Structure formats: structure tokens, C-alpha cells
Amino acid sequence: MFGTMSSKKMITLKSLDGQTLEVEEAVAKKSLMIKNMIEDEDVTDDEVEDDDEDHVVHLRKVTHKVLGKAMEYCKRHVDEDENKVVNENELKAWDQDFVVKTQD
């Protein structure tokens, strides 16, 4: 089980305030904006860097706090896609609760 976790490709996201957040590529790509930045061949070098197989995606309009919340949401949905454990109604309830808590 632990070997599987380490083999997943990681992406580093860099926020407006210069802080970084490392997440699994599948989680980052759950955000269509980030997915397009990673996959778009026309992305400028200052938005996506490849250093020693580490992807650094610069998100110049997103604070670290907002980025963390967005990735928490994306991770939950990736986990559900992979595990198929929670039914759709439970996931919708989690989504609604997440949005309410995020607004506080």
C-alpha cells in the first residue's frame, strides 16, 4: 500500500503569496484550469517549470489559503473516483457542507 502512494506523480503548485503545495497530479488535474496549464503546450515557461521531473505550476491569482481549500475539494473527488465507496448523495452532501464551511 505504501509503495503505491510513493509512485504517484506529484505536482508542486505555487500560489500568489509564494507558498507551495505539493499534490498528486490526479488531484491537481481535477481543476480544469490547472490541468490546462499542465497540458497546454503554449503555456509560457514562467507558469509551468519542469525541474528534475517536478512540475511547478505558478498560480499568480490564487492565495495559498484558497489553493489549499481547492485542492482539498479536488482530493476528495479523486478519492471518490478511485474508491467508489461513497454514494453520489453522500458526496453531494459533503460538497454542500464543504462550501458552507469554506464561506466562514
N, C-alpha and C positions, 0 to 999 in steps of 0.2 A: 504494500500500500504506500509506504513512504517513497519508494523508488518512482512510482508513477507521478507523485507530486513534483519531484525534482526535475522530471523530464519535460515538463510543460514549458513552452516558450514564454519568457517574461518580457514585458514592455515597461519602460520607465516613462511616466507622464510627468512633465514639469509644468507647474502652474504659474500663473501671473506673478505670484509673490516669490517665485524662485524655488519653492519647495518641490520635492519629487515624491512620487508614489509609484511603487513597483507592483504591477498586477499581471495576472496571466493574460496572454494575448487574446484568448477567447473572451475574457471579461472586458478588456479594452475595446474589442471589436463589436461588442454588444451595443456600443454607442456608434451610431451611423457616422457621426462627424469624425470620430477618432478612426474608425475603420477606413473611411475615405482618405484620411490623411496618411495612413499607413500604406494603403494600396495604390493611391494615386501617383502615377509616375511623374506628374507635373508638379508635385509638391516641392517647394523650394527647400534648399539644404538647411535653412535656419528653422524650419518647422519640424523636420524629422532628421535625426542623426543615426547612423549605424556605426557604432564603435565596438569592435570585438564581439559581434553578434548581439549586442544590446541595442535595442531600439529606444531612442529618447524622442518622445513626441512633445513639442512645446505648445502649450495651450495658453496663449497670451491674453485671453479674455476671461479665464476661469480661475477663481481663487482656489487655494488648497482645500478649504473647508467644503466648498461646493463640489469640487472634484472628488473628494473623499466620499461624499454622500452619493454622487452619481455612480461611482464605482461600487459602492455597497449595493445599490439597486441592481446594477448590471450583474454583479456576482450572484446575487440571489436568483436572478433569472437564468443565468448559465447553469447554476447548480440544479435548478429545477429541470432544465432541458436535459441535463446529463443523467439525473437520477429518476425522473418521472415519479417522484414519491408523493408530492402534494397534488391534490386535485386542483382544477382550474379555479374553483370558487375560493379555496383557501389562499391561493396565490393572489387573487383579486382582493381579498380581504387584507392580506399583507401589504399589497400595493397601496390601498387606501389608508391604512394605518401609517405606513411609511411617509406618505405625503403629508398627513396631518402632523406627525412628529417633526418632520423637516421644516414645516412652516413656523414652528415655535421658536 
